[in-house]
């Protein structure tokens, strides 16, 4: 028996194990929510120099995994989607109502606790619940009252049983503590997810240029 015949099975086994490990890591990464790109896996095949036949088999398995994941996401019933949309809309309404009342503590109760939450607006990024709380305390410190407000074009994109993205337009007529009146109008986008059984804002962005009435 030639040396090639002796070494080839072991070499194939090593390559297979290495690729399997990479595939498992990728699938686990997707399951954890980091959404690894399945298009990187063919590069792994080339990296580990797999024979064409092995590549073909693993490609079929790969697209089967992707199809299963897509199928699982599509399995949400209309009732489930409605439930998620309603729960998320309640969070948005609570956050907006807190702003209208000029109530930063109530607004922060709609955000996820700890370092996970992020807010960005007008070129500023604030990370962590405590930092966001200080940001809104300062931002609303000069407001005396919101005289009128409206929330329009609210759209909820359900991502799964535990997450959704919300976009909306808002318009507010504000009187500050000096008696001056100004208008806020802009767009709000937020990612809302279920945390310990409660729906919370984990990421939000707002644009609010001052505009004429």
Secondary structure, 3 states (H helix, E strand, C coil): CCHHHHHHHHHHHHHHHHHHHHHHHHHHHHHCCCCCCHHHHHHHHHHCCCCHHHHHHHHHHHHHHHHHHHHHHHCCCHHHHHHHHHHHHHHHHHHHHHHHCCCHHHHHCCECCHHHCEEEECCEEEECHHHHHHHHHHHCCCEEEEEEEEEEEEEEEEEECCEEEEEEEEEEEEEECCCCEEEEEEEEEEEEEEECCEEEEEEEEEEEEEECC
